[in-house]
Amino acid sequence: MRNTRSPLVASIRQNPGFYGAILMLLVLYLVYNILHPRGFSAAVLIQNTNESVAIVFLAMAQTVPVLLGGLDLSVGAIMTLTNCVASVVLNGSPPQIILGMIITLATGTAFGLVNGLIVVYGRLQPIIATLATGAVAVGLALFIRPAPGGTVDDDISWALTNDLYELVDTYGWFDADAGWFAPFAWFPVPLLIVLVIGFGVWLPFKHTVTGRTVYAIGSAEGAAYMSGLNLNGAKIAAFTLAGFFAGCAGLYLAIQTSSGNADITQAGAYTLNSIAAVVVGGTSLLGGVGGAIASLVGALVLRVISFYFRIVSIDPLLQPLVEGLVLLAAVSLGAFRTLRARNQLTLFR
C-alpha cells in the first residue's frame, strides 16, 4: 500500500519537539509585539536580536556535545574567555580587525579542540572534563581582564549591531539610499549573522560523514563502533565545533558591549541557559536526536520569555521564579517523550 503521508507531516511526526518550539516562538513573539507599547518595529526587532545572539550561539555550541550524549559545561567560560580576547585585539585598521576576529574565533575553536582531546584520550566523561577546562578558561579570562574594560572599534560595534542600512552606510560599500536596497535595509545585522553562521556552518557539518557519525554515537555508540565509523575523530570534531560557536558568542558579546568582562556568574548562567535552550528546541539529552537549528529556536524562545518582563508588571524579585517555572514546564514537555517510551530504542527511530 502506498504511503500518502506528505514529507512535512512525516517531519512533524519525527521532530515534534522542534516544530512545537517553532510554534511556541511564533505565538510568544506575536503576543509580545501585540502587548508592546511601540508595537512591532524594526528598532524593537534589532534590540531583541542583539540581546539574543550570545545565547543562540551558546545553545548551538551546547547542541553538538549533547548529540553525542554528553554535556559541555565550559561553553559559557569559553564565551567569557573569547569576549576578553576580543576586547584586546578588535581594534586598528580593517585588516587588523579581521585578524582580531580570526584570533578570537581561533581561541574558542582551540579550546573546544582541547576539550575533545581530553574527553577522547583522557577517557573522561564530558561533563567532568569540561567542568575542569571551564575553570581554566575563566582563569585565563581573569588574567586577560582582571577588571572589565578594553575597547572595540566603534565602526564595527555600530555596524554589526544595527540594520543593513547602517552597515552599508558605515563602510560605504554602495549607496545605502538606493531604491533597490530599501526593501532589505531594515533587516537586523545580528539576525543575519546568526542565520549565515548557523546555516552556513551547521548544515554542511551535519551532512558530512563526521556529522552523521556524531548522530550515530548519540543513538547507539556500540553500533557505530561496529560499523567502523571514526568515533574518536567525530567526538573531537564535535567539541571543536562547540568551541567555535562559543567563540562566536564571545566575539559578538564584545562587539555588542565594546568591552571585555571576565564575569564568572555570567558564564555559569549562560551555560545553564544553553542546556535549557537545547531541550526546549527539541534536542534529546540522551543524544542522537535534534540539531543546532532546533537549539537556535529554543534559545529564541527563552529570550522572548525574558522580554515579557519589560511590558508585564512583575516584581523584579519574582522574575527569576517566573522564568524558572516557565523553563521547568518547557523542559518537562521535552522530557515527556522519554518518560512515555516503553522501550528506549524507540527514542532513536
FENFEN-V641149 format. One record per residue. N is the residue number from 1. PSI is psi as a letter, one per 30 degrees, with the letter a starting at -180 (* if undefined). NEAR is the number of other C-alpha atoms within 12 Angstrom. Layout:
n/psi/near
N/PSI/NEAR
N/PSI/NEAR
This chain:
n/psi/near
1/k/4
2/k/5
3/j/8
4/g/9
5/k/12
6/l/11
7/e/11
8/e/13
9/e/14
10/e/14
11/e/14
12/e/19
13/e/16
14/f/22
15/h/27
16/e/28
17/e/37
18/e/36
19/e/29
20/e/27
21/e/37
22/e/28
23/e/21
24/e/28
25/e/29
26/e/20
27/e/17
28/e/24
29/e/31
30/e/20
31/e/21
32/e/30
33/f/24
34/e/16
35/f/19
36/k/21
37/e/15
38/f/14
39/a/17
40/k/19
41/l/17
42/e/23
43/e/19
44/e/24
45/e/30
46/e/28
47/e/25
48/e/34
49/e/37
50/e/36
51/f/30
52/f/40
53/e/46
54/e/48
55/e/48
56/e/53
57/e/57
58/e/57
59/e/55
60/e/57
61/e/55
62/f/61
63/e/57
64/e/58
65/e/54
66/e/43
67/f/46
68/f/46
69/g/31
70/a/33
71/k/40
72/j/50
73/g/45
74/f/47
75/e/61
76/e/53
77/e/46
78/e/61
79/e/59
80/e/54
81/e/53
82/f/54
83/e/54
84/e/50
85/e/46
86/e/50
87/f/42
88/e/34
89/f/35
90/i/38
91/l/28
92/a/20
93/l/16
94/e/17
95/e/13
96/e/18
97/e/27
98/e/20
99/e/19
100/e/30
101/e/36
102/e/24
103/e/29
104/e/40
105/e/37
106/e/29
107/e/38
108/e/45
109/e/35
110/e/30
111/e/40
112/e/46
113/e/30
114/e/34
115/e/45
116/e/41
117/e/28
118/e/27
119/e/36
120/e/24
121/f/19
122/f/17
123/h/16
124/l/18
125/k/25
126/e/37
127/e/28
128/e/21
129/e/29
130/f/39
131/e/28
132/e/24
133/f/32
134/e/36
135/e/26
136/e/25
137/e/41
138/e/38
139/e/23
140/e/28
141/e/37
142/e/26
143/e/19
144/e/26
145/i/27
146/f/19
147/l/17
148/k/24
149/a/24
150/l/26
151/l/29
152/k/35
153/k/30
154/e/24
155/e/27
156/e/33
157/e/31
158/e/29
159/e/28
160/f/39
161/g/38
162/a/36
163/l/33
164/e/34
165/e/31
166/e/29
167/e/29
168/e/28
169/e/23
170/e/22
171/f/18
172/h/15
173/e/14
174/a/17
175/j/19
176/f/23
177/g/19
178/k/15
179/e/12
180/f/11
181/f/17
182/e/16
183/f/14
184/f/21
185/f/24
186/f/26
187/k/29
188/k/34
189/e/36
190/e/39
191/e/34
192/e/26
193/e/31
194/e/36
195/e/24
196/e/17
197/e/28
198/e/36
199/e/23
200/f/17
201/e/26
202/e/33
203/e/20
204/e/17
205/e/27
206/e/30
207/g/17
208/l/16
209/e/20
210/e/28
211/e/35
212/e/32
213/e/37
214/e/43
215/e/39
216/e/33
217/e/38
218/e/39
219/e/31
220/j/29
221/e/27
222/e/15
223/e/16
224/e/25
225/e/19
226/f/13
227/f/14
228/g/15
229/l/24
230/i/23
231/e/33
232/e/27
233/e/24
234/e/37
235/e/43
236/e/35
237/e/38
238/e/49
239/e/49
240/e/37
241/e/46
242/e/51
243/e/51
244/e/42
245/e/49
246/e/53
247/e/47
248/e/48
249/e/52
250/e/52
251/e/50
252/e/49
253/e/42
254/e/46
255/e/43
256/e/36
257/f/30
258/h/32
259/l/33
260/k/37
261/j/38
262/i/39
263/j/30
264/e/29
265/e/15
266/e/25
267/e/37
268/e/27
269/e/24
270/e/39
271/e/41
272/e/29
273/e/40
274/e/52
275/e/45
276/e/46
277/e/50
278/e/53
279/e/49
280/e/49
281/f/47
282/g/49
283/k/53
284/k/46
285/f/37
286/f/32
287/l/35
288/f/35
289/k/41
290/a/45
291/l/45
292/e/50
293/e/40
294/e/41
295/e/46
296/e/48
297/e/44
298/e/49
299/e/50
300/e/44
301/e/47
302/e/45
303/e/37
304/e/36
305/e/35
306/f/30
307/e/30
308/f/27
309/f/23
310/f/19
311/f/20
312/k/18
313/j/13
314/k/17
315/k/13
316/e/14
317/f/11
318/f/13
319/e/20
320/e/18
321/e/16
322/e/20
323/e/26
324/e/20
325/e/16
326/e/22
327/e/32
328/e/21
329/e/18
330/e/30
331/e/31
332/e/21
333/e/26
334/e/34
335/f/25
336/e/19
337/e/26
338/e/25
339/e/14
340/f/13
341/k/14
342/e/10
343/k/12
344/f/16
345/f/15
346/f/17
347/f/27
348/g/26
349/*/15
